[in-house]
C-alpha cells in the first residue's frame, strides 16, 4: 500500500467536510491575494497563503475555492501551529527532517533553474515576430499547394429509401404527378433519419463516403431533377432528388497563431532535448521501469 502522509489524509477530510456545507456566494470581483485574512501569534496570514495549500487539489474544488476557504484557513492554522511546536521541540535537528529539507531545497532549485533555462532557450525565442513569420510561411505553402487543385462539384440531395424496386417506381410516378417529396420521405422511407430530416442528405461530392452507386447517380443528375429510375444499393432502392449543385469550396488555411506558437515551442523542445542528450552520458538500463508484459 502506498504511504500516505498525515497532511494528505487530513486535507482530504477537511475538504470533504467543506464541500458538504452550503456554498458561499461568489462575488463578481476576485479578492486581492494579499488580503490579510487572519493573524496567528502576530503573523499575517494572507489569502494567497491559503490558495497555495489548495494547489494540487481537484480542478472543481479550486474553481470553487471560496466554498471551502474557512476549512482551508483552519487547516492552515493547524499546520502552522504544528510546525511551530515541532521547531520548539528541536525537530529541526531530526535526521529525517534534515533529509526531507535537503531534498525539497534541491527540487526547488532544480525547478527554478530549469524554468529559467527553458524560458531563455525556448519561450523567449518564440516571439510574436517569429510566430508571424512562421504563420506567413505556412500559409504561403498551403496556398501554393491548393491554388491549382481542380474544381470539384458538390451536390445537395434528398432521398427516399424503400425495400423493393416496385415501391421505388411507384414513388417516382407519385412524384411526377406532383407528390410532395418531403411528405413521402417521412411516410415511406425506411431510412431511420427520414422521419426527422425528410430524407435530406446535405452537401456531398465524389469523395464523400456515400455508397458508390448512390453517389454516381446523384452526381450525374442536374439541379431540380428526380431520378428517372430507382437506384439500387446494398441498403435497398433509392429515389433521389437533386436540390442544388455548386463548386466545392477550396480548403482554407485555418491554423491559429496559438497553434503555430505551440508547434514551434514543441519543435524547439525536441531539438533541445536531442542536443542535451548528445552531450550527456546516458545509459538506459530498463526502459519499462520493471513492468512485465502481459501474457
Secondary structure, 3 states (H helix, E strand, C coil): CCCCCHHHHHHHHHHHHHHCCCCCCCCCCCCCCCCEEEEECCEEEEHHHHHHHCCCCCHHHHCCHHHHHHHHHHHHHHHHHHHHHHHHCCHHHCHHHHHHHHHHHHHHHHHHHHHHHHHHHCHHHCCHHHHHHHHHHHHHHHHHHHCCCCCCEEEEEEEEEECCHHHHHHHHHHHHCCCCHHHHHHHHCCCCCHHHHCCEEEEECCCCCCCHHHHHHHHCCCCCCECCCCEEECCEEEEEEEEEEEECCCCCCCCCHHHHHHHHHHHHHHHHHHHHHHCCCCCCCCCCCCCCCCC
